[in-house]
């Protein structure tokens, strides 16, 4: 099961070109949705306006220091999710992030490079597809049921839904249904086509709902983190006060705060 390319097996009932065209459409939806999100919310304009204000109010940061800040941003803020002070939240985020990267890359490789049984590929790609999917499920469900602020700190039901939950829910639905479909197909289940249809629907919602979900923020966050570090380096700190020394004072008197 873990070494079988589910998209190659699918080619027996669906031409590979159909799945390839579907992946291209999803990429276009992400690009278009991200651009719409940036323009509609004014994120880019806010970023550049804030960048200009920071440069005008503080001393100029040298080129060498900018390179150092860029490296720190890439390593700490992007690769290690250093903005999360809570270790549990950071681990859940890293599992989901790296799992998503593995899952997407392996999907693209299997769909475009090893699309049929006539072009068998190395077992590593299906294995990475499964590992990435399972990492998403562990990190995503852990976050959903145990780490979310309204669940962990405010005592709300984990089944309470809001529009802000669209990204994580559609991601979990897509990966969960995808793994179920792959397993059912390997077992020769008569339900495999139904699971595949649900998988496609959930995946379409995930990539087609970029303007209304938190998907686009993964592209903007590195730039915002870089600007924040530059503003600290030149002393402006984005015109914000320093971080509080005792954030626990804002926690509940009955429940130990776990959301900061």
NORZIFEN-V51714 format. One record per residue. RES is the residue in one small letter. OMEGA is omega in degrees with one decimal (NA if undefined). Layout:
<<RES,OMEGA> <RES,OMEGA>>
This chain:
<<x,-175.4> <x,-179.2> <x,-179.5> <x,178.5> <x,-176.5> <x,-178.9> <x,174.5> <x,177.6> <x,179.3> <x,-176.8> <x,177.3> <x,-179.1> <x,-178.3> <x,-179.3> <x,-179.8> <x,-179.2> <x,179.7> <x,178.6> <x,178.4> <x,177.6> <x,179.2> <x,179.2> <x,178.3> <x,178.8> <x,179.0> <x,177.6> <x,178.3> <x,178.7> <x,179.5> <x,-179.4> <x,-179.1> <x,179.7> <x,178.8> <x,177.8> <x,178.4> <x,-179.2> <x,-179.4> <x,-178.6> <x,-175.9> <x,-178.1> <x,-179.9> <x,-176.7> <x,-178.4> <x,-179.8> <x,177.7> <x,-178.2> <x,-176.7> <x,175.4> <x,179.7> <x,178.2> <x,179.7> <x,178.3> <x,179.8> <x,-179.3> <x,-176.5> <x,-175.3> <x,-178.4> <x,178.1> <x,-179.3> <x,177.3> <x,-177.0> <x,-178.3> <x,179.0> <x,179.0> <x,176.8> <x,177.3> <x,178.5> <x,179.1> <x,178.9> <x,178.7> <x,177.6> <x,178.9> <x,-178.8> <x,-175.0> <x,-173.1> <x,-172.9> <x,-176.3> <x,-174.1> <x,-177.0> <x,179.9> <x,-175.0> <x,-180.0> <x,179.9> <x,177.1> <x,-179.4> <x,-175.4> <x,-179.2> <x,179.7> <x,179.5> <x,-179.7> <x,179.1> <x,179.6> <x,-179.3> <x,176.8> <x,-178.5> <x,-176.8> <x,-178.5> <x,174.4> <x,178.6> <x,179.3> <x,179.0> <x,-176.4> <x,-177.6> <x,-178.5> <x,-179.8> <x,176.4> <x,-178.9> <x,-179.6> <x,-178.0> <x,-178.4> <x,-174.7> <x,-174.7> <x,-176.5> <x,-169.4> <x,-177.5> <x,175.2> <x,179.0> <x,177.7> <x,-177.5> <x,179.7> <x,177.6> <x,-177.3> <x,-174.6> <x,-176.1> <x,173.1> <x,178.8> <x,177.9> <x,177.9> <x,178.4> <x,-179.6> <x,178.5> <x,178.5> <x,-179.8> <x,175.9> <x,177.5> <x,-178.0> <x,179.7> <x,-179.1> <x,-176.9> <x,-179.8> <x,175.1> <x,177.9> <x,-172.8> <x,-173.5> <x,-171.7> <x,-171.8> <x,-178.2> <x,-175.7> <x,-176.0> <x,177.5> <x,-175.0> <x,-173.0> <x,-175.2> <x,174.8> <x,178.1> <x,178.1> <x,177.2> <x,179.9> <x,175.3> <x,-173.5> <x,174.6> <x,-179.1> <x,179.0> <x,-179.3> <x,-173.7> <x,-176.6> <x,-175.3> <x,179.8> <x,179.4> <x,176.3> <x,179.3> <x,179.1> <x,-179.3> <x,-176.4> <x,179.4> <x,-179.6> <x,178.0> <x,179.7> <x,176.4> <x,178.3> <x,-178.9> <x,178.7> <x,-179.2> <x,179.7> <x,178.6> <x,-179.6> <x,-179.1> <x,-177.8> <x,177.0> <x,-179.9> <x,-173.6> <x,179.8> <x,177.6> <x,177.5> <x,179.1> <x,178.9> <x,177.6> <x,177.7> <x,179.6> <x,179.3> <x,-179.2> <x,179.5> <x,177.7> <x,176.7> <x,-179.6> <x,-175.1> <x,179.6> <x,-177.4> <x,-177.7> <x,-178.6> <x,-176.2> <x,-179.2> <x,179.9> <x,-176.8> <x,-173.4> <x,-174.9> <x,179.5> <x,177.8> <x,-176.1> <x,-176.5> <x,179.1> <x,179.2> <x,178.9> <x,178.4> <x,178.2> <x,179.5> <x,179.4> <x,179.5> <x,178.0> <x,-179.7> <x,174.1> <x,-177.9> <x,-179.1> <x,173.0> <x,-177.5> <x,179.2> <x,178.5> <x,178.4> <x,179.5> <x,175.4> <x,179.3> <x,-179.8> <x,-179.5> <x,179.4> <x,-175.4> <x,-179.5> <x,-178.3> <x,179.8> <x,179.0> <x,179.7> <x,-179.8> <x,177.6> <x,-177.6> <x,-176.5> <x,178.5> <x,-178.4> <x,-179.9> <x,-171.7> <x,178.4> <x,NA>>
